[in-house]
Each structure stands twice: as structure tokens, then as C-alpha cells.
Amino acid sequence: MSKTDPDKIKVIIADDHPVVREGLGQIISNVPDFILAGEAEDGLELLEKIRTLDLDVVVLDVDMPKKNGWEVLASLKIEYPKLPVIILSVFSEEDYAVQFLKAGASGYLNKEHAINEIAEAIRKVAKGGKYISSNIAEKLAFDLDKNLEQKPHETLSPREFQIFIMIASGKSVKDISEELSLSVPTISSYRARMLLKLGLESNAQAINYAFRLGILK
């Protein structure tokens, strides 16, 4: 993707909720050094548009039809490894931010705070930095300072964490296999490793764990 206007930060928003796209789009359009280069309502549309646009930052919702945020992020890291991606999610920053950063995202925004933080996040990742909210940054620093042990789910790989969330959301191994285009044995292997790391024995226990720790609400 060649640069056509180096003085502007060109952004695309991907979210299946028109209200979210409109709200964030208005903010981006009103910032003098930003350009809203495009919008997408599902993962496939986003990937198609990215291949034809000159972009500096992607703002990506996690829960989208056709291809979810995890899948889109994985594709982008292969095709455009230097293109910064900011993840949008309704889920807890505490439990998701680090996992997405490990998977290659440049930033993470909880949707509750996205309106207030989106401009700062875009500027930071466009310059090559990483963005997380001050609240989660303070907690991470506090945890490091206190040398606290990791919670079991924090030891999962990005893919294991993805499988964990899908299972905790009530999806079967077959459902996950079809959604991620991976074989049932492969998903079963990830599930087994995930359960082992969490010290759990069943999907029901994984669901209970996710809700008990507030990872899903």
C-alpha cells in the first residue's frame, strides 16, 4: 500500500454495529490530521478493503460476522505485518488486552471508553507505539512491581485463549472447527492443552471459570 498523503493518518473502522462505526467515524473525521479512509461491517469486507486502500491504522472489533477479530488479526499479521491494529471489545481489558498484544495487535480499547480514547490510541500506534488504557497499564505495572503470579488463563497462547473464549461462550469443538477452518482433531488438541493449563476437566468448568473471573459477563 503506497503512501499518498503522508501528513494524514488514514484509518479504517471495522465493526458490525452502525452506531459504533458512526460514533468513532465522526471523531476521526473531526480530527485535522486524521482521514477516515473506510468502514467495514464484517471481517471479510475489511480484508477486501484493506487490499485496495492506503492505510495507517486499523480499528477492529473482536466480535464480527464472517471473520471475527482473531481471524482478521491473524490474516493482517501475515499480509501486512507492519500495519497497526487497535482492537475494540466489550470484554474485560484485564483479561483480553495482553492476549491481543501477544497476537500482534498494537492497541486495545474497551468500547465503554473508546469514544474518549480513540484519537490518542490512533496517534500512538501510528507512531509505532502500543496503546492500552491508563487503568490497565497501572494494573500491569502494579502486578509486575508486586511480582504477582500469573492467573492460569494468562499462560495460554493466543490461539489457546481464543479456543477457551469460544468454548466458554458455549461453542462445540465442531462449531469452532468450522468457524476457524481448522480440523476437529486440531481444535481438540488446543482444547486439551487449554484445559490442562487451567487445571480444568470439562467445558462446563471452563464456562464457570470464565464467568467467575469476569472474563465473560
N, C-alpha and C positions, 0 to 999 in steps of 0.2 A: 504494500500500500504506500504510494508515494505521498509526500507531504505537499499540499497545495497552499496552505495558509499557516506557516509556522508560528505566527503571532497569536493564533487562537487554539484553544484546547477543544478538540472535536469529540463529542460524547454521543454514545447511543444508549438508550434505555430499553431493557427487556423485562417486561412484567405483564402478566395476563390480566391485570386489573386496570381498566382505563383510567380510573380515578387516580391511581398511583402514578401512572405514566403522565397524566395531565399535570398533577401537582409538582412532580420533580421536573417535568419538562418546562414548566413556567419559570421555575427558579433558575434552571440552566440557561434558558433563553434570555433572562433578565441580567445575567452576569456579563459584563462587557467583553471579557476575554474568553468566554465560552461560546461554542456553537453546538446546538442540538442537531446532530447530523442524521439522526434517525431514531425510530422506535420499532419494537417488535413485541408481539403478544405471545409468542411461543419460542421454544428453543430452536426449532428448525428454521423459522423465519429469521431469527437472529443470525445464525450461521450463514445463511444465504446473503443477508445484507452486509455482513462484515466483509465478505469476499469481494464486495463491489464498492465499498466506501473507504474513504481516507479517515482513519480514526486514531484517537489518542487514548481514550478511556472507554471501557465497557461497564455499565451498571447493570448487574444481572440478578434477577430474582431467583431464589432457590426452587420454589415450587411452581413449575410451569408445565403446561401440556406438551406432548410430543417428545420433547427432550428436556429433562429437568436441569437445574443449575449445576449439579455434579457432573452430568454428562457433557454439558456445554463447556464447562470449565476445562474438563479433560481434553476435549477437542481443541479448544483455543490454545492450550499449553503446547500442543503438538504443532498446530498450524502457525500460530503467532505467539511464540513463547515470550516475546518482549512487550506484548500488548497488556497494559494493566487492567485488571478486572476487580471491580468493587462488588461484593456480594450483598444483596438485600435479603433480609429474612425476618420473620416474625418470631423466630426461635431465640432462645437464650444465647446472648453473646458469650457468656461464661463457658458454655459447652460447645459452641459451634465455631467461634472466631478462629481459635488456634487450629482446628481441623481444616478449615478452608485455607488458611495461610499455608499450612503444610502442603495442601494440594495445589498451591500455586497462585491463589488469589493475592491481590495487593492490598485489599481492604475489606472491612466487614462493617455493615451498618444494620442495626435493628430498625425495622420500619417505623417504630414509635418515635425514633429520634432522627430519621433520615432527612426530613424537611430542614431541620436546623443544622445538620452536619454535612449535607451532600456537597456543598461548594468547597468546604475545607478539605473533605476527603478527595475530591477530584483533583484539586490543586496538588495535594501531597503525592498521590500516586502517579500523577502525570510527570512529576519531577523525579520519579524513581523510588519514592519512599513507600512505607507501609502505613495504612491507616486503621486504627481501632479507636473506639471512644475512650475518653479520659477515664471513665469508670472502669472499664475492663483493663486498661493499661495500668491503672493504680492497683487493681487487684492482682494482676500478674506480677507486678513489681513487689507487692507485699508478700505474695506467696514465695517468690524467689528469696526475698530477704529473710523470711522465716524458715526457709529450707523445708517447706511442706512437701509431703509425699504426693505424687500424682494420684488422682482418682483413677480407678480402674479403666474407665472409658477414655481417659486421656492417653492411655498407652496404645490405643487402637490405631492402625494405619488409616489413612483417609478412606480407602476402599472398605476396610472392615467397619469403620464408623458409618459409612454410607449404608452398608448392609444392616447394621444394627438399627439405624433410624427407620429403615424401611420395614424391618421385622417388627420393631416396636410400634409402627404405625398400622400393623395388622396385615401386612402383605405376606403371602406364602412364598416359599422358595421358587415355585413355578412362576408366580407373578413377577418376582424380582428378576428371574432369569429372562423372561420375555422383555421386561422394561429396559434392562441393561444390555440386552443382546449377548448374554453370556450363558454358557451351558449350565444345566441344573447341577451337575457334579461340581462345577467351579463355584457356584453360589453356596452349595452345601459345604464346601471346604472353607470358604470365608466365614460362613455361619459358625462352623465348628471352632475355628480359631478365635472368633469373636466371643463365643460363649466361654471358652477356656480362659481367655484373658480377663473376662468379667467375673469368673467364678460362678457361672450360671449353668443351668442344665436344660432349660427349655425356652421356647418363645414366650410363654406366659411370664416367666421370670424376667426376661429381657424387657417386656412391656412394663412390668411392675417397676423395674429398675429405672427406666426412662422417666416415668411419671413421678416416682419417689424423689428423684434428684432434680426434677423440674426441667429435664432436657426436652420433654414434650409436655404440653399443657392442654 
